[in-house]
Amino acid sequence: MDNKHTLPVLCTMLLIGGMVGAAELLGNGEIIFPEIAAIATGAVVAPRLAWRTDGWHILTGIALCAALGLGIVWGMPGPLWMQMSTAYLLASAAAFCLRTGFAPMISAAVLPVMLQTRSPIYLAAACGLTVAVLLVRRGLVKAGIREDTPFSPLPLPDRRTLVQTVLRQIIVTVVIWAALRADVRFACAPPLLVAFTEFWRPGAVSRERPGAVIALVTLCAASGAVIRLIVCMTLGLPAALAAALTMLAVFGIMRAVGLMLPPAAAIAVLAYLIPADAVGTFPLQILLGIAMLVGASYLYSERAVRAGKRLVRALHHG
């Protein structure tokens, strides 16, 4: 591998390892913002920015949605599933207002709600880590290692987009409710909701390979859980080392599968934020969640819609 591949990977490993190491050193898990792994993957490791956005909109989206998530925890009554669904809805609305396709901002809103985080440390960590990623990206752009991409705003949503948004919201709400009701809350983990949102987009490369998406996300979840189990919980070595090794494993898995899906990196890092007694079942919960979400998004694919229309016509004529 040349510097164009090696240096971005090393920078991302240092960023994630430093984040998890700081959380361990200070004894504060709110410093860990798993979605920063997705942002680093899509903004530093990917040859081109993975989303239709720019640095300013990335930071604005993360800050706004992190604040929205904390606000929901502080001020919205009601069951957890309703709070998480509301966080997803508000983050989707924020993306429309910013006219950006930067889906990781959804996780910034939903994560503090799922964990019932109340501390402003979460907001500071999310913003600070995002700035760190953007500074690394700027350095790589100036060095000619990565390509600069100017912001191109998404068009205002039309009727079809609004209908799809409503359907997506219904699916997300049902999955969140079912996962919490069945006590498998990581089946609705925020990075999975981000992956679902990105997978839903027409023309997404991952949409053509649903099986690869399920395998990739599950393997990344397993890599985070297994490496934490061996390096931290068995050998007693620093979590920073384990997190850095996890990112290396994630990029190896993506390369082997032939698909770069940034939310999968966030899923792997989420394994360092969950309770120790949940590490063993974490990959299975993630497998359940991504299978449900991918299946649901495929049901509304253009091909599935056309097949449904053909079936209705056949039954009518029959």
C-alpha positions as CSV (number, residue, x, y, z in Angstrom):
1,M,0.0,0.0,0.0
2,D,1.3,3.5,-0.8
3,N,1.0,6.6,1.4
4,K,-2.4,7.5,-0.2
5,H,-3.8,4.4,1.5
6,T,-1.6,3.8,4.5
7,L,-1.5,7.3,6.0
8,P,-5.3,7.9,6.1
9,V,-5.7,4.5,7.8
10,L,-3.0,5.2,10.3
11,C,-4.5,8.6,11.1
12,T,-7.9,7.0,11.6
13,M,-6.5,4.3,13.9
14,L,-4.8,7.0,16.0
15,L,-8.0,9.1,16.2
16,I,-10.2,6.2,17.3
17,G,-7.5,4.7,19.6
18,G,-7.0,8.1,21.2
19,M,-10.7,8.7,21.7
20,V,-11.3,5.3,23.4
21,G,-8.0,5.7,25.4
22,A,-9.1,9.1,26.7
23,A,-12.4,7.7,27.8
24,E,-10.7,4.8,29.6
25,L,-8.1,7.1,31.2
26,L,-10.7,9.6,32.4
27,G,-13.3,7.0,33.3
28,N,-16.0,8.7,31.2
29,G,-17.6,6.7,28.4
30,E,-19.4,9.8,27.1
31,I,-16.2,10.7,25.4
32,I,-16.7,7.8,23.0
33,F,-18.6,8.9,20.0
34,P,-18.8,5.8,17.8
35,E,-20.0,7.7,14.7
36,I,-16.6,9.5,14.5
37,A,-15.3,6.2,13.1
38,A,-17.9,6.5,10.3
39,I,-17.0,10.1,9.7
40,A,-13.3,9.3,9.6
41,T,-13.9,6.4,7.2
42,G,-16.0,8.5,4.8
43,A,-13.9,11.7,5.1
44,V,-10.3,10.4,5.6
45,V,-10.0,6.8,4.4
46,A,-12.4,7.0,1.4
47,P,-10.7,8.5,-1.7
48,R,-13.5,11.0,-2.0
49,L,-15.9,12.4,0.6
50,A,-18.6,9.7,1.0
51,W,-21.5,12.1,1.4
52,R,-22.9,15.0,-0.5
53,T,-21.7,17.6,2.0
54,D,-18.7,19.6,3.1
55,G,-16.8,20.2,6.4
56,W,-18.9,23.0,7.6
57,H,-22.2,21.1,7.1
58,I,-20.6,18.0,8.7
59,L,-19.8,20.0,11.9
60,T,-23.0,21.9,11.9
61,G,-25.0,18.7,11.5
62,I,-23.2,16.9,14.3
63,A,-23.5,19.8,16.7
64,L,-27.1,20.5,16.0
65,C,-28.2,16.8,16.2
66,A,-26.1,16.1,19.4
67,A,-27.8,19.1,21.0
68,L,-31.2,17.9,19.8
69,G,-30.5,14.4,21.3
70,L,-29.5,15.9,24.7
71,G,-32.6,18.2,24.6
72,I,-34.9,15.2,24.1
73,V,-33.4,13.4,27.1
74,W,-33.7,16.5,29.2
75,G,-37.1,17.7,28.2
76,M,-39.2,15.1,26.5
77,P,-41.4,12.7,28.5
78,G,-42.6,9.3,27.3
79,P,-41.1,5.9,26.7
80,L,-37.6,5.4,25.2
81,W,-38.9,4.1,21.9
82,M,-40.8,7.3,21.3
83,Q,-37.8,9.5,22.3
84,M,-35.5,7.6,19.9
85,S,-38.1,7.8,17.1
86,T,-38.4,11.5,17.7
87,A,-34.6,11.9,17.6
88,Y,-34.5,10.1,14.2
89,L,-37.3,12.3,12.9
90,L,-35.7,15.6,14.0
91,A,-32.3,14.6,12.7
92,S,-33.9,13.7,9.3
93,A,-35.6,17.1,9.3
94,A,-32.3,18.8,10.1
95,A,-30.7,17.1,7.2
96,F,-33.5,18.4,4.9
97,C,-33.0,21.9,6.3
98,L,-29.2,21.7,5.7
99,R,-29.9,20.1,2.3
100,T,-27.1,17.6,2.9
101,G,-26.9,13.8,2.5
102,F,-24.7,13.5,5.6
103,A,-26.6,10.6,7.4
104,P,-24.2,10.2,10.4
105,M,-25.8,13.2,11.9
106,I,-28.7,11.0,12.7
107,S,-26.6,8.9,15.1
108,A,-25.5,12.1,16.9
109,A,-29.1,12.7,17.8
110,V,-30.2,9.1,18.6
111,L,-27.2,7.9,20.6
112,P,-27.6,10.1,23.6
113,V,-31.3,9.2,23.7
114,M,-30.6,5.5,23.6
115,L,-28.0,5.8,26.4
116,Q,-30.0,8.5,28.2
117,T,-27.0,10.7,28.3
118,R,-27.5,14.1,30.0
119,S,-23.9,15.4,30.2
120,P,-22.7,18.3,27.9
121,I,-19.5,16.3,27.7
122,Y,-21.1,14.3,25.0
123,L,-21.8,17.4,22.9
124,A,-18.2,18.7,23.5
125,A,-16.7,15.3,22.6
126,A,-18.8,14.9,19.4
127,C,-17.9,18.4,18.2
128,G,-14.3,18.2,19.2
129,L,-13.7,14.8,17.5
130,T,-15.5,15.9,14.4
131,V,-13.2,19.0,14.2
132,A,-10.2,16.7,14.6
133,V,-11.3,14.5,11.7
134,L,-11.9,17.6,9.5
135,L,-8.5,18.9,10.3
136,V,-6.9,15.6,9.4
137,R,-8.9,15.6,6.1
138,R,-7.8,19.2,5.4
139,G,-4.1,18.2,5.9
140,L,-4.5,15.2,3.5
141,V,-6.2,17.5,0.9
142,K,-3.4,20.0,1.1
143,A,-0.9,17.1,0.8
144,G,-2.7,15.9,-2.4
145,I,-3.6,12.6,-0.8
146,R,-7.3,13.3,-0.7
147,E,-9.5,15.2,-3.1
148,D,-11.4,18.4,-2.1
149,T,-15.1,18.3,-2.8
150,P,-17.2,21.5,-2.8
151,F,-20.6,21.5,-1.3
152,S,-23.5,20.7,-3.6
153,P,-26.8,21.2,-1.9
154,L,-29.5,18.5,-2.3
155,P,-32.7,19.6,-4.1
156,L,-35.6,20.5,-1.9
157,P,-37.7,17.4,-1.2
158,D,-40.5,16.6,-3.6
159,R,-43.6,14.6,-3.0
160,R,-41.9,11.3,-3.7
161,T,-39.1,12.1,-1.3
162,L,-41.5,13.1,1.5
163,V,-43.5,9.9,1.0
164,Q,-40.3,7.8,1.3
165,T,-39.3,9.8,4.4
166,V,-42.6,9.0,6.1
167,L,-42.3,5.3,5.2
168,R,-38.7,5.2,6.5
169,Q,-39.8,6.9,9.7
170,I,-42.5,4.3,10.2
171,I,-40.1,1.4,9.6
172,V,-37.5,2.9,12.0
173,T,-40.2,3.4,14.7
174,V,-41.4,-0.2,14.4
175,V,-37.9,-1.6,14.5
176,I,-37.0,0.6,17.6
177,W,-40.1,-0.4,19.4
178,A,-39.7,-4.2,18.6
179,A,-36.0,-4.2,19.6
180,L,-36.6,-2.5,22.9
181,R,-39.7,-4.6,23.6
182,A,-37.6,-7.8,23.0
183,D,-34.7,-6.5,25.1
184,V,-32.2,-6.5,22.2
185,R,-31.7,-2.7,22.1
186,F,-28.5,-2.9,20.0
187,A,-30.7,-4.2,17.2
188,C,-31.7,-0.6,16.8
189,A,-28.2,0.9,17.5
190,P,-27.9,4.4,16.0
191,P,-25.2,3.4,13.4
192,L,-27.6,0.8,12.1
193,L,-30.2,3.5,11.6
194,V,-27.6,5.5,9.7
195,A,-26.8,2.5,7.5
196,F,-30.5,2.0,6.9
197,T,-30.9,5.7,5.8
198,E,-27.9,5.5,3.5
199,F,-29.0,2.1,2.1
200,W,-32.4,3.5,1.4
201,R,-31.1,6.1,-1.1
202,P,-31.7,5.2,-4.7
203,G,-28.5,4.5,-6.6
204,A,-26.5,3.6,-3.5
205,V,-23.9,1.0,-4.3
206,S,-24.7,-0.9,-1.1
207,R,-28.3,-1.2,-2.2
208,E,-27.3,-3.6,-5.0
209,R,-25.6,-5.9,-2.5
210,P,-27.9,-6.4,0.5
211,G,-26.1,-9.7,1.4
212,A,-22.7,-8.0,1.4
213,V,-24.1,-5.2,3.6
214,I,-25.5,-7.7,6.2
215,A,-22.2,-9.6,6.2
216,L,-20.0,-6.5,6.4
217,V,-21.9,-4.9,9.3
218,T,-22.1,-8.2,11.3
219,L,-18.4,-8.9,10.8
220,C,-17.4,-5.4,11.9
221,A,-19.6,-5.8,15.0
222,A,-17.9,-9.1,15.7
223,S,-14.4,-7.7,15.2
224,G,-15.1,-4.9,17.8
225,A,-16.6,-7.4,20.3
226,V,-13.9,-10.1,19.9
227,I,-11.0,-7.7,20.0
228,R,-12.3,-6.0,23.1
229,L,-12.9,-9.4,24.7
230,I,-9.4,-10.7,24.0
231,V,-7.3,-7.5,24.3
232,C,-9.1,-5.7,27.1
233,M,-11.2,-8.2,29.1
234,T,-8.8,-11.2,28.8
235,L,-5.3,-9.8,28.5
236,G,-6.0,-6.6,30.4
237,L,-4.3,-4.4,27.7
238,P,-5.3,-0.8,27.1
239,A,-8.6,-0.1,25.3
240,A,-6.8,2.4,23.0
241,L,-4.7,-0.5,21.5
242,A,-7.8,-2.6,21.1
243,A,-9.8,0.2,19.4
244,A,-6.9,0.9,17.0
245,L,-6.6,-2.8,16.1
246,T,-10.4,-2.9,15.6
247,M,-10.2,-0.1,13.0
248,L,-7.4,-2.0,11.2
249,A,-9.6,-5.1,11.2
250,V,-12.6,-3.1,9.9
251,F,-10.7,-1.8,7.0
252,G,-9.5,-5.3,6.2
253,I,-13.0,-6.6,6.3
254,M,-14.2,-3.8,4.0
255,R,-11.4,-4.5,1.6
256,A,-12.2,-8.2,1.6
257,V,-15.9,-7.7,1.1
258,G,-15.3,-5.0,-1.6
259,L,-17.6,-2.5,0.0
260,M,-16.9,0.7,2.0
261,L,-19.8,1.4,4.3
262,P,-18.9,4.0,6.9
263,P,-21.6,3.1,9.5
264,A,-20.0,-0.3,9.8
265,A,-17.0,1.3,11.3
266,A,-19.2,3.0,13.9
267,I,-20.8,-0.3,14.8
268,A,-17.4,-1.8,15.5
269,V,-16.4,1.1,17.8
270,L,-19.8,0.9,19.6
271,A,-18.6,-2.4,21.0
272,Y,-16.4,-0.3,23.3
273,L,-19.3,1.7,24.7
274,I,-21.6,-1.1,25.7
275,P,-21.6,-2.9,29.1
276,A,-19.1,-5.7,29.4
277,D,-21.9,-8.3,29.9
278,A,-23.4,-7.4,26.5
279,V,-20.2,-8.0,24.5
280,G,-21.0,-11.6,23.9
281,T,-24.5,-11.1,22.3
282,F,-23.6,-7.8,20.6
283,P,-22.8,-9.2,17.1
284,L,-26.0,-11.3,17.2
285,Q,-28.1,-8.2,18.1
286,I,-26.5,-6.3,15.3
287,L,-27.1,-9.1,12.8
288,L,-30.8,-9.1,13.8
289,G,-31.1,-5.4,13.4
290,I,-29.3,-5.0,10.1
291,A,-31.2,-7.9,8.6
292,M,-34.5,-6.3,9.6
293,L,-33.6,-2.9,8.3
294,V,-32.0,-4.1,5.0
295,G,-35.0,-6.4,4.4
296,A,-37.4,-3.5,5.0
297,S,-35.6,-1.1,2.7
298,Y,-35.5,-3.7,0.0
299,L,-39.2,-4.2,0.2
300,Y,-39.5,-0.6,-1.0
301,S,-36.9,-0.9,-3.7
302,E,-37.9,0.1,-7.3
303,R,-37.6,-3.5,-8.3
304,A,-39.9,-4.7,-5.5
305,V,-42.5,-2.0,-6.3
306,R,-42.5,-3.0,-10.0
307,A,-42.9,-6.7,-9.0
308,G,-45.8,-5.8,-6.7
309,K,-47.6,-3.9,-9.4
310,R,-47.1,-6.8,-11.8
311,L,-48.6,-9.2,-9.2
312,V,-51.6,-6.9,-8.6
313,R,-52.3,-6.7,-12.3
314,A,-52.0,-10.5,-12.7
315,L,-54.4,-11.1,-9.8
316,H,-56.8,-8.5,-11.2
317,H,-56.8,-10.0,-14.7
318,G,-56.9,-13.5,-13.3
